[in-house]
Amino acid sequence: MTDLFSLPLEWIPEGSAALLDAIRDWADKQVIPVRRRIDEDWEQHELSHQLLRSLSVDLGYQWAVWPEAYGGGGMNAISSALCTEEIARADSGLATAATCSVWAMTPVMPPRENRHLMELFTPKFLSTDEWYVGSAAITDARSGSDVENIDGTGGRYVATTAHLDGDEWVVNGHKLWPTNSGGLADVFAVFCTTDPAGGPDAFAIIYVPAGTPGVTQGKPYQKAGMAGDWNSDVWFDHVRVPAEFRAHGPGADAEAARAFISSGNVGTAAQCIGVMRNVFELLREWCDTRVVGGTLLKEHTITAGVLADIVTAIETSRSETYLKARMLDRPDLYGPRHTPEMLARTRVTKLFVSDQLTLVVNKAMDLMGAFGYAREGDLEKHWRDSKIMSLWMGGRALPQLDIARWFFDAQSY
Ligand SMILES: Cc1cc2nc3c(=O)[nH]c(=O)nc-3n(C[C@H](O)[C@H](O)[C@H](O)COP(=O)(O)OP(=O)(O)OC[C@H]3O[C@@H](n4cnc5c(N)ncnc54)[C@H](O)[C@@H]3O)c2cc1C
């Protein structure tokens, strides 16, 4: 179905149409017809891996999002959000796996790049044979999402540590949940601390190739949904990597982490919109054919009110998300991604849009009744897959804290 929702056309780079068409075609022909099988594939990941490889390598998604200065397509935040929408419209688990793979590398990408790491990893990520997989290992076994509470607790409770021994970092810790773990990841961006007392200078992002001695990935978890994405425990036991594998250094890594969360907020919102668009498509089809009380469901006034609420949620989510994507693309006007201001503004986007997603999926299920709850109806899959988007990146609390901190100058943590 044609995309009926508003988009700021003047902000969309001209060159992005071909890839978007290719992803839409991949979604319609390769993913949607088999997406129910992705749930059964949660332990093997064969189907998902094949779909992710075809997206990332054959279609060139991985190349397209890689920086232009390093031979990639140099996609900006707007095009990137559009691609994310198209992938998530078919399957949000696959969208999580594909986008997080490259997102893990954004702390060392331009504008503030770590040249050494970019030169090392570019040939792997631009491989035309294999899907090279990145993973951001943030959530800590002990302190959970508090690792992302950079301006609140400042890394005081981060249990994953790194200390410099000669010209090597020695990393120790236990992470839970990183997207693309479970044996899939080729490289981890490990969010850790160089000083258990915390503080912005102690916050560190250290890159650890998955094959380094001392790294162990557990078995994939079985979750309610999002089987296209693999998650597991990851242990780092006296893992040694060269000193230059730290993203930047004291202070700068905390800034890189904020920038990373700002772009993750907009990416999550784009993913939510992709799901909402497909929910809308499923609902349109249902309301066009389902007759209740002798009349098409959509012709009942009480139903029309709900349908209008669903459209309003998607329209406003789109406006909010693309405004913030545009702001990320124009640091000359709005400032860089790493400021507490941009973090707070984009936390608003993630909080609001993921809440709209939960409302939209629930309202759609109310209208579709038991068919919406049945496996054969696909809505049920979105219902299971989507809730995590309001839970990850610190649930509701961390976005709320960052928002109150900047807009109200609140010191809450
Ligand atoms: C499909 C999927 C993909 C994921 N991808 C990744 C990934 O790529 N990398 C990664 O590292 N993790 C990832 N996660 C983990 C996810 O980000 C976390 O589960 C999430 O951030 C919440 O952390 P937690 O589960 O440890 O809960 P906790 O951090 O224990 O939070 C529990 C509750 O406490 C609230 N809370 C947290 N801090 C505060 C505070 N300071 N004040 C008040 N309330 C607070 C939270 O909002 C939440 O309501 C993923 C999880 C899933 C299921």
PDBQT file of the ligand as one rigid body, heavy atoms in Angstrom, charges set to zero:
ROOT
HETATM    1  C1  LIG A 501      15.386  -6.994  21.889  1.00  0.00    +0.000 C 
HETATM    2  C2  LIG A 501      16.319  -6.293  22.817  1.00  0.00    +0.000 A 
HETATM    3  C3  LIG A 501      17.412  -5.609  22.311  1.00  0.00    +0.000 A 
HETATM    4  C4  LIG A 501      18.328  -5.006  23.179  1.00  0.00    +0.000 A 
HETATM    5  N1  LIG A 501      19.450  -4.422  22.661  1.00  0.00    +0.000 NA
HETATM    6  C5  LIG A 501      20.423  -4.025  23.501  1.00  0.00    +0.000 A 
HETATM    7  C6  LIG A 501      21.691  -3.574  22.996  1.00  0.00    +0.000 A 
HETATM    8  O1  LIG A 501      21.921  -3.511  21.774  1.00  0.00    +0.000 OA
HETATM    9  N2  LIG A 501      22.651  -3.275  23.894  1.00  0.00    +0.000 N 
HETATM   10  C7  LIG A 501      22.446  -3.335  25.241  1.00  0.00    +0.000 A 
HETATM   11  O2  LIG A 501      23.376  -3.089  25.987  1.00  0.00    +0.000 OA
HETATM   12  N3  LIG A 501      21.247  -3.684  25.747  1.00  0.00    +0.000 NA
HETATM   13  C8  LIG A 501      20.241  -4.038  24.919  1.00  0.00    +0.000 A 
HETATM   14  N4  LIG A 501      19.035  -4.462  25.399  1.00  0.00    +0.000 N 
HETATM   15  C9  LIG A 501      18.752  -4.316  26.824  1.00  0.00    +0.000 C 
HETATM   16  C10 LIG A 501      17.835  -3.124  27.119  1.00  0.00    +0.000 C 
HETATM   17  O3  LIG A 501      18.413  -1.933  26.656  1.00  0.00    +0.000 OA
HETATM   18  C11 LIG A 501      17.573  -3.067  28.616  1.00  0.00    +0.000 C 
HETATM   19  O4  LIG A 501      16.874  -4.239  28.978  1.00  0.00    +0.000 OA
HETATM   20  C12 LIG A 501      16.800  -1.851  29.016  1.00  0.00    +0.000 C 
HETATM   21  O5  LIG A 501      17.565  -0.677  28.808  1.00  0.00    +0.000 OA
HETATM   22  C13 LIG A 501      16.354  -1.878  30.471  1.00  0.00    +0.000 C 
HETATM   23  O6  LIG A 501      17.420  -2.292  31.276  1.00  0.00    +0.000 OA
HETATM   24  P1  LIG A 501      17.235  -3.489  32.309  1.00  0.00    +0.000 P 
HETATM   25  O7  LIG A 501      16.450  -4.559  31.651  1.00  0.00    +0.000 OA
HETATM   26  O8  LIG A 501      18.554  -3.837  32.859  1.00  0.00    +0.000 OA
HETATM   27  O9  LIG A 501      16.313  -2.876  33.416  1.00  0.00    +0.000 OA
HETATM   28  P2  LIG A 501      16.779  -1.906  34.596  1.00  0.00    +0.000 P 
HETATM   29  O10 LIG A 501      17.883  -0.990  34.148  1.00  0.00    +0.000 OA
HETATM   30  O11 LIG A 501      16.983  -2.724  35.805  1.00  0.00    +0.000 OA
HETATM   31  O12 LIG A 501      15.464  -1.027  34.750  1.00  0.00    +0.000 OA
HETATM   32  C14 LIG A 501      14.305  -1.506  35.440  1.00  0.00    +0.000 C 
HETATM   33  C15 LIG A 501      13.366  -0.332  35.623  1.00  0.00    +0.000 C 
HETATM   34  O13 LIG A 501      14.021   0.698  36.358  1.00  0.00    +0.000 OA
HETATM   35  C16 LIG A 501      13.913   1.936  35.658  1.00  0.00    +0.000 C 
HETATM   36  N5  LIG A 501      15.116   2.732  35.952  1.00  0.00    +0.000 N 
HETATM   37  C17 LIG A 501      16.363   2.577  35.463  1.00  0.00    +0.000 A 
HETATM   38  N6  LIG A 501      17.182   3.514  35.968  1.00  0.00    +0.000 NA
HETATM   39  C18 LIG A 501      16.423   4.276  36.800  1.00  0.00    +0.000 A 
HETATM   40  C19 LIG A 501      16.682   5.401  37.612  1.00  0.00    +0.000 A 
HETATM   41  N7  LIG A 501      17.883   5.963  37.676  1.00  0.00    +0.000 N 
HETATM   42  N8  LIG A 501      15.658   5.933  38.338  1.00  0.00    +0.000 NA
HETATM   43  C20 LIG A 501      14.414   5.392  38.306  1.00  0.00    +0.000 A 
HETATM   44  N9  LIG A 501      14.108   4.322  37.537  1.00  0.00    +0.000 NA
HETATM   45  C21 LIG A 501      15.111   3.773  36.809  1.00  0.00    +0.000 A 
HETATM   46  C22 LIG A 501      13.797   1.539  34.197  1.00  0.00    +0.000 C 
HETATM   47  O14 LIG A 501      13.175   2.571  33.415  1.00  0.00    +0.000 OA
HETATM   48  C23 LIG A 501      12.918   0.314  34.299  1.00  0.00    +0.000 C 
HETATM   49  O15 LIG A 501      11.583   0.713  34.435  1.00  0.00    +0.000 OA
HETATM   50  C24 LIG A 501      18.102  -5.054  24.572  1.00  0.00    +0.000 A 
HETATM   51  C25 LIG A 501      16.990  -5.725  25.083  1.00  0.00    +0.000 A 
HETATM   52  C26 LIG A 501      16.139  -6.376  24.212  1.00  0.00    +0.000 A 
HETATM   53  C27 LIG A 501      15.002  -7.160  24.791  1.00  0.00    +0.000 C 
ENDROOT
TORSDOF 0
